[in-house]
Amino acid sequence: MGPQQQQQQQQEQQEQVDAIIDVCLKMPDGGRVAVLVLDESRYCNHPTNRLRGAAAVDILVLKALGVSVLPLPVAEWQLLRDDAARQQKYLTARLAAAVGGGQAERRQQ
């Protein structure tokens, strides 16, 4: 595969990623973290913490493309809406888990 074809393939992959994420963060190490804001419609009724098919597939696709994923349930965020310090602590912990989990997965491959 030539350099132009590689560049075109990378651009197409980026377009695929951009189509299903809410926010994409570029990390200092060059990695990317996709933030997916998940409302109630993205979860099953029983069990309530299980993602529906489309949301689960989005996450699998992003991971296959080498993107770490930070799922952000709206219901959890709304519980913190009146406390900026708790919001920051929550996001920092979730981001660390997403990046740490993604790095562990990349090391295993």
Backbone bond lengths (Angstrom), bond angles and torsions (degrees), N, CA, C in turn:
res aa  C-N    CA-C-N  psi(-1)  N-CA   C-N-CA  omega(-1)  CA-C   N-CA-C  phi
1 M - - - 1.457 - - 1.532 107.99 -
2 G 1.333 115.46 129.40 1.450 120.91 -178.56 1.518 112.27 -79.00
3 P 1.343 117.21 167.55 1.476 121.48 -179.21 1.522 113.43 -58.27
4 Q 1.348 117.10 -38.24 1.474 119.38 179.50 1.518 111.26 -66.26
5 Q 1.328 116.44 -40.64 1.454 120.15 179.72 1.522 110.84 -66.64
6 Q 1.336 117.12 -38.89 1.465 120.89 177.77 1.522 110.34 -63.94
7 Q 1.332 116.09 -43.45 1.458 119.99 179.61 1.529 110.73 -63.75
8 Q 1.329 116.65 -40.93 1.457 120.45 178.94 1.524 110.66 -65.49
9 Q 1.339 117.47 -40.52 1.458 121.15 178.44 1.527 110.82 -63.79
10 Q 1.334 116.86 -41.79 1.464 120.45 178.38 1.522 110.59 -63.75
11 Q 1.317 117.47 -40.26 1.459 121.34 179.10 1.537 110.41 -64.52
12 E 1.323 117.04 -41.51 1.462 120.77 178.64 1.527 110.86 -64.45
13 Q 1.338 116.92 -40.58 1.461 120.17 177.50 1.521 110.48 -63.52
14 Q 1.341 117.34 -41.22 1.459 120.42 178.75 1.520 110.37 -62.65
15 E 1.319 117.84 -39.93 1.460 121.24 178.37 1.523 110.51 -64.09
16 Q 1.335 117.79 -37.84 1.460 121.15 177.38 1.519 110.02 -63.58
17 V 1.331 116.50 -43.52 1.461 121.34 179.85 1.521 110.14 -63.70
18 D 1.323 117.40 -46.05 1.463 121.71 -178.11 1.528 112.29 -61.90
19 A 1.326 117.00 -26.32 1.464 120.91 -175.86 1.521 113.13 -73.33
20 I 1.346 118.87 -20.79 1.458 119.25 -173.21 1.525 114.21 -120.79
21 I 1.332 118.18 4.66 1.462 119.05 -178.13 1.521 111.09 -113.00
22 D 1.330 114.83 159.52 1.460 120.53 176.65 1.527 110.75 -91.55
23 V 1.334 116.42 -41.48 1.465 122.47 179.00 1.518 107.79 -144.61
24 C 1.335 116.67 139.11 1.459 120.26 175.23 1.524 107.70 -120.52
25 L 1.333 115.69 121.61 1.461 121.37 -179.74 1.515 109.10 -100.57
26 K 1.324 116.95 134.40 1.457 120.55 174.41 1.524 107.01 -98.57
27 M 1.321 115.21 123.06 1.457 121.46 -176.02 1.527 110.16 -86.87
28 P 1.342 117.48 158.89 1.468 120.69 -179.55 1.531 113.41 -56.66
29 D 1.329 117.33 -29.27 1.471 120.21 -179.71 1.531 112.28 -82.78
30 G 1.334 117.36 3.93 1.459 121.67 179.29 1.517 113.67 92.51
31 G 1.330 117.53 -9.77 1.460 121.02 177.63 1.524 111.13 -72.11
32 R 1.316 115.08 165.44 1.459 120.51 179.07 1.523 109.37 -123.07
33 V 1.333 114.08 145.26 1.463 120.89 176.22 1.521 107.52 -125.01
34 A 1.320 115.56 122.05 1.457 121.36 177.40 1.519 108.63 -92.62
35 V 1.329 115.60 125.37 1.460 121.15 175.87 1.521 107.04 -97.76
36 L 1.321 115.71 118.61 1.461 121.50 178.72 1.518 108.69 -109.15
37 V 1.317 116.87 114.80 1.459 121.82 177.34 1.529 106.94 -84.38
38 L 1.325 115.13 118.08 1.462 120.83 -173.19 1.524 110.81 -113.17
39 D 1.322 115.87 112.87 1.464 119.18 176.53 1.521 109.48 -88.50
40 E 1.322 115.77 -179.96 1.470 121.46 -175.40 1.523 112.85 -58.78
41 S 1.334 117.49 -30.16 1.461 120.36 -177.37 1.528 112.71 -68.75
42 R 1.313 117.43 -15.02 1.463 121.23 -179.49 1.534 112.30 -87.78
43 Y 1.335 116.89 -3.48 1.464 121.70 -178.81 1.518 111.26 -112.87
44 C 1.330 115.96 151.27 1.461 121.96 174.92 1.528 109.74 -71.84
45 N 1.314 116.10 159.72 1.462 120.61 176.09 1.524 111.41 -76.12
46 H 1.331 116.20 -40.34 1.471 121.05 179.95 1.513 108.81 -140.04
47 P 1.297 123.50 117.78 1.458 126.00 -8.11 1.526 110.19 -72.43
48 T 1.304 116.97 148.89 1.460 121.87 -171.31 1.525 113.82 -71.72
49 N 1.305 119.06 -20.21 1.469 119.95 -177.36 1.532 112.67 -94.97
50 R 1.322 117.83 7.62 1.460 122.13 -178.04 1.523 110.17 -95.91
51 L 1.343 115.96 131.21 1.458 120.44 -179.42 1.524 111.21 -72.91
52 R 1.331 115.59 146.42 1.464 120.79 173.27 1.532 108.54 -71.05
53 G 1.300 116.42 167.07 1.457 122.44 -174.62 1.517 115.50 -53.65
54 A 1.333 117.82 -49.21 1.461 120.80 -175.87 1.534 111.54 -62.59
55 A 1.317 117.23 -42.65 1.462 120.69 179.59 1.523 110.73 -66.48
56 A 1.322 116.48 -40.97 1.467 120.47 178.78 1.524 110.87 -64.71
57 V 1.323 116.70 -40.07 1.464 120.49 178.67 1.526 110.36 -66.27
58 D 1.332 117.72 -41.07 1.470 120.65 176.93 1.523 110.63 -54.35
59 I 1.323 116.35 -45.66 1.464 121.01 -178.90 1.524 110.59 -65.47
60 L 1.318 117.50 -42.97 1.462 120.67 178.45 1.525 111.67 -62.06
61 V 1.328 117.22 -41.32 1.462 121.18 179.40 1.520 110.34 -63.81
62 L 1.320 116.59 -46.28 1.466 119.77 179.65 1.519 111.48 -60.43
63 K 1.321 117.17 -44.24 1.462 120.80 178.87 1.524 111.09 -63.63
64 A 1.330 117.25 -39.40 1.468 121.07 178.25 1.524 111.37 -63.54
65 L 1.331 116.52 -29.46 1.461 121.50 177.85 1.528 112.38 -84.81
66 G 1.327 116.71 3.16 1.458 120.35 176.84 1.522 114.40 85.11
67 V 1.314 116.96 19.12 1.461 121.96 -178.77 1.524 108.45 -102.92
68 S 1.335 117.02 129.22 1.462 120.48 173.14 1.523 107.83 -71.57
69 V 1.320 117.15 151.30 1.465 120.98 -175.00 1.519 110.25 -124.39
70 L 1.341 115.65 131.27 1.451 122.46 175.00 1.526 107.29 -116.98
71 P 1.331 117.12 95.40 1.463 119.12 175.95 1.529 109.47 -73.91
72 L 1.313 116.81 131.39 1.458 121.79 -176.46 1.529 109.30 -122.19
73 P 1.336 117.51 95.17 1.463 120.14 179.15 1.536 111.41 -66.75
74 V 1.306 115.99 127.63 1.460 121.13 -179.07 1.533 111.03 -58.48
75 A 1.329 116.70 -39.84 1.470 120.49 -178.02 1.529 111.41 -60.36
76 E 1.334 117.64 -40.08 1.469 120.36 178.46 1.524 110.78 -67.75
77 W 1.335 116.44 -41.98 1.460 120.51 -179.27 1.530 110.94 -64.48
78 Q 1.328 117.49 -38.67 1.466 120.49 -178.88 1.530 112.03 -64.69
79 L 1.318 116.90 -28.20 1.464 119.74 177.05 1.531 111.53 -65.66
80 L 1.334 117.03 -22.86 1.468 122.15 -177.13 1.525 113.06 -102.87
81 R 1.315 117.87 6.55 1.467 121.03 -168.62 1.524 115.29 -59.45
82 D 1.313 118.36 -23.63 1.469 119.91 -177.24 1.527 113.42 -99.72
83 D 1.328 117.97 8.58 1.458 120.72 -174.85 1.529 110.33 -136.84
84 A 1.330 117.09 95.26 1.466 122.17 -176.96 1.527 112.07 -60.74
85 A 1.327 117.66 -36.55 1.464 120.41 -179.51 1.533 110.49 -65.17
86 R 1.322 116.56 -42.40 1.470 120.00 178.05 1.532 111.13 -68.05
87 Q 1.340 117.30 -36.14 1.460 120.53 176.38 1.526 110.59 -60.87
88 Q 1.320 116.08 -45.39 1.464 120.43 -179.56 1.531 110.68 -64.25
89 K 1.324 116.78 -44.17 1.463 120.98 178.84 1.532 110.37 -61.94
90 Y 1.318 116.75 -42.83 1.468 122.82 179.23 1.527 110.38 -60.61
91 L 1.346 116.58 -50.72 1.462 120.02 -178.35 1.526 111.75 -64.62
92 T 1.322 117.08 -39.43 1.462 120.57 179.02 1.524 110.80 -62.04
93 A 1.322 116.61 -44.27 1.468 120.76 179.52 1.526 110.93 -66.41
94 R 1.329 117.16 -43.40 1.465 120.33 179.87 1.528 111.61 -65.63
95 L 1.332 116.52 -39.32 1.461 120.56 178.87 1.529 110.70 -65.80
96 A 1.323 116.56 -42.80 1.471 120.33 177.83 1.522 110.69 -61.09
97 A 1.322 116.98 -41.02 1.468 120.79 178.79 1.526 110.86 -66.26
98 A 1.331 117.48 -41.14 1.467 121.06 -179.61 1.518 111.31 -65.82
99 V 1.315 116.28 -44.92 1.464 120.47 -179.07 1.516 110.28 -70.74
100 G 1.315 117.17 -42.63 1.459 120.73 179.01 1.508 111.64 -63.49
101 G 1.332 117.73 -43.08 1.462 121.96 178.96 1.512 111.45 -66.00
102 G 1.336 116.53 -39.34 1.451 119.86 179.18 1.512 112.28 -67.20
103 Q 1.341 117.51 -37.96 1.450 120.72 178.73 1.513 110.50 -67.27
104 A 1.320 117.27 -39.71 1.460 120.55 179.26 1.527 109.85 -63.48
105 E 1.344 116.98 -40.88 1.460 120.39 179.50 1.530 111.08 -65.25
106 R 1.350 116.95 -40.94 1.464 119.66 179.57 1.518 111.07 -65.34
107 R 1.328 118.18 -35.73 1.453 121.45 179.36 1.519 111.24 -66.67
108 Q 1.331 117.65 -33.93 1.457 121.51 -178.86 1.517 112.36 -72.27
109 Q 1.337 117.61 -25.73 1.472 120.98 -175.95 1.504 111.67 -78.66
